[in-house]
Amino acid sequence: MAETLATVIFYAFALVTIGSAVMVIASKNPVHSVFFLILAFFSSAGLFVLIGAEYIAMTLVIVYVGAVAVLFLFVVMMLDINFAELRQGFLKYLPMGALTAGLVLFMLLFAYYVSLQSLAGLMSPRHPMPSAEDVTNTHAIGKLIYTYYLYPFQLAGVILLVAMIGAIVLTLRARVGVRKQSVGAQLARTREQSMAIIKVKSGEGL
């Protein structure tokens, strides 16, 4: 009975995830697309909970739903979007997008077919996850990330840092007539440049 209920819940979450992901692309209103994206994140978190990865599920909800999706929603609501121009751009890149999606789907199906023909998909991983009885899910993920996959994890962090710096540099513009704070110039000021002693005679003003 429990296995049947878990299977029903799994397929329910899976159908909601796929349907909401399709509606993210097919929806004509960008605000509705963001709401469908949030629904896809929630249903994906439910799938992670079903497989025992509750840490990833909570991270998905906190980071993507609580930060990224809300940021998308505010940006879309504040932008003045021309829906007619947006639809024209969608139709312009539709053939290339359909071709790319077809190639990705073909590669996924081919990889799935190859895994069924051999035992490669059934082989145990090189560094398997510890059993749930020994350690918690969060401890197991941390042990894998900071031991076996330490260098890829650090490399991913460096790539994200470079991407963040690049985005800041690309959007940083020098505007004429706007006074900006220069920390280096402030620190380089001498005492003579910072203050001046003026002697005022008694009974006279400045």
C-alpha positions in Angstrom: 0.0 0.0 0.0 2.8 2.4 0.9 4.7 1.6 -2.3 1.6 2.2 -4.4 0.9 5.5 -2.7 4.5 6.6 -3.2 4.3 5.7 -6.9 1.1 7.7 -7.4 2.6 10.7 -5.6 5.8 10.4 -7.8 3.8 10.4 -11.1 1.7 13.3 -9.8 4.7 15.4 -9.1 6.3 14.3 -12.4 3.3 15.3 -14.4 3.0 18.6 -12.6 6.8 19.3 -13.2 6.6 18.5 -16.9 3.4 20.4 -17.4 4.6 23.5 -15.6 7.9 23.4 -17.5 6.1 23.3 -20.8 3.9 26.2 -19.7 6.9 28.3 -18.8 7.8 28.3 -22.5 4.2 28.2 -23.9 2.7 30.9 -21.7 2.2 34.3 -23.5 2.4 36.3 -20.3 5.9 36.5 -18.8 4.5 36.8 -15.3 2.5 33.6 -15.7 5.7 32.0 -17.0 7.5 32.9 -13.7 4.6 31.5 -11.7 4.8 28.2 -13.7 8.5 28.2 -13.1 7.9 28.4 -9.3 5.4 25.6 -9.5 8.0 23.5 -11.4 10.6 24.2 -8.6 8.1 23.1 -5.9 7.1 19.9 -7.7 10.8 19.1 -8.4 11.5 19.6 -4.6 8.7 17.1 -4.0 10.4 14.5 -6.2 13.7 15.1 -4.4 12.0 14.4 -1.1 10.5 11.1 -2.4 14.0 9.8 -3.3 15.4 10.8 0.1 17.3 13.9 -0.9 15.6 16.3 1.5 18.6 18.6 1.7 18.5 19.3 -2.1 14.8 19.7 -1.9 15.0 22.4 0.8 17.9 24.1 -1.0 15.8 24.2 -4.2 12.9 25.8 -2.4 15.0 28.3 -0.5 17.5 29.3 -3.2 15.5 29.1 -6.4 11.9 29.8 -5.2 12.8 32.2 -2.4 15.5 34.1 -4.3 15.9 33.5 -8.0 12.2 33.1 -9.0 11.1 36.1 -6.9 13.9 38.1 -8.5 12.6 37.1 -12.0 9.1 38.0 -11.0 10.1 41.5 -9.8 12.2 42.1 -12.9 9.5 41.0 -15.3 6.9 43.1 -13.5 9.1 46.3 -13.5 10.1 46.0 -17.2 8.1 47.5 -19.9 7.8 44.5 -22.2 6.5 44.8 -25.7 4.5 41.6 -26.1 4.2 42.0 -29.9 8.0 42.2 -30.3 8.4 39.3 -27.9 6.2 37.1 -30.0 8.0 38.0 -33.2 11.3 37.1 -31.6 9.9 33.8 -30.4 8.7 32.9 -33.9 12.1 34.0 -35.4 14.1 31.6 -33.2 11.5 28.8 -33.1 13.1 26.6 -35.8 16.6 26.8 -34.3 15.1 26.1 -30.8 13.1 23.2 -32.1 16.2 21.7 -33.7 18.3 22.1 -30.6 15.5 20.6 -28.4 15.3 17.7 -30.9 19.0 17.0 -30.7 19.0 17.1 -26.9 16.0 14.7 -26.8 17.7 12.4 -29.3 20.9 12.3 -27.2 18.9 11.6 -24.0 17.0 8.8 -25.7 20.2 7.3 -27.2 21.9 7.4 -23.8 18.9 5.7 -22.2 18.9 3.0 -25.0 22.6 2.3 -24.5 22.2 2.0 -20.8 19.4 -0.6 -21.3 21.6 -2.6 -23.6 24.5 -2.9 -21.2 25.0 -3.1 -17.5 26.7 0.3 -17.4 23.6 2.0 -16.1 23.2 -0.7 -13.4 26.8 -0.6 -12.1 27.4 0.9 -8.7 29.1 4.3 -8.7 32.8 4.6 -7.8 32.0 6.5 -4.6 28.5 5.4 -3.5 26.5 7.4 -1.0 26.5 6.0 2.5 23.4 4.4 3.7 20.7 6.5 5.4 21.1 4.6 8.6 24.8 5.6 9.0 24.7 9.3 8.3 22.2 12.0 7.4 21.5 13.2 3.9 23.2 16.6 4.5 26.3 14.9 6.0 26.6 12.5 3.1 26.4 15.3 0.5 28.9 17.4 2.3 31.3 14.4 2.6 31.1 13.8 -1.1 31.5 17.4 -2.1 34.4 18.3 0.1 36.3 15.0 -0.3 35.9 13.2 -3.6 34.6 16.2 -5.6 36.5 19.0 -3.9 38.3 20.3 -7.0 35.2 20.3 -9.3 33.3 22.1 -6.6 36.0 24.7 -6.2 36.2 25.1 -10.0 32.4 25.6 -10.2 32.8 28.3 -7.5 35.5 30.1 -9.5 33.5 30.0 -12.6 30.5 31.5 -10.8 32.8 34.2 -9.4 34.2 35.1 -12.8 30.7 35.2 -14.2 29.5 37.6 -11.4 32.6 39.9 -11.9 32.0 39.8 -15.7 28.3 40.8 -15.3 29.4 43.7 -13.0 32.0 44.9 -15.5 29.7 44.7 -18.4 26.9 46.7 -16.7 29.3 49.3 -15.1 28.9 52.5 -17.0 30.6 55.9 -16.5 27.9 58.6 -16.5 28.7 62.2 -17.2 27.7 64.7 -14.5 27.2 62.1 -11.8 29.5 62.4 -8.7 30.8 59.1 -7.6 32.8 58.1 -4.5 36.4 57.2 -5.1 37.8 55.3 -2.2 41.3 55.3 -3.6 41.4 59.1 -4.0 40.0 59.6 -0.5 42.7 57.4 1.1 45.4 59.1 -0.9 44.6 62.6 0.4 47.2 64.2 2.6 46.7 66.3 5.7 47.3 69.5 3.7 44.6 68.6 1.2 42.1 67.6 3.8 42.2 70.6 6.1 43.2 74.2 6.2 43.9 76.4 9.2 42.6 79.9 8.8 43.6 82.6 11.3 40.7 85.0 12.0 41.5 88.3 13.7 39.5 89.1 16.8 36.4 91.2 15.9 36.5 90.4 12.2 34.5 87.9 10.2 35.5 85.6 7.5 
